[in-house]
Amino acid sequence: MDLTYMLSMGLVAFVLLFAIFMVLKLLFNHEKKAKSAYAILEERFAKGEISEDEFVKRKNALK
């Protein structure tokens, strides 16, 4: 085997492994899913960014 053939096979293997990695990352990346409006509202209330009255008002607006 000559050097060019070995390098091209190595490149093909690398590209294939990279493609498999990217597909698996897309399939199992649960962290980046969009939160619902209610979940964001609960989070802001838990952090103290909004008052209880504001929380109830916005929660009712979401219904």
Buried (B, 14 or more C-beta within 10 A) or exposed (E): EEEEEEEEEEEEEEEEEEEEEEEEEEEEEEEEEEEEEEEEBBEBBEEEEBEEEEBEEBBEEEE
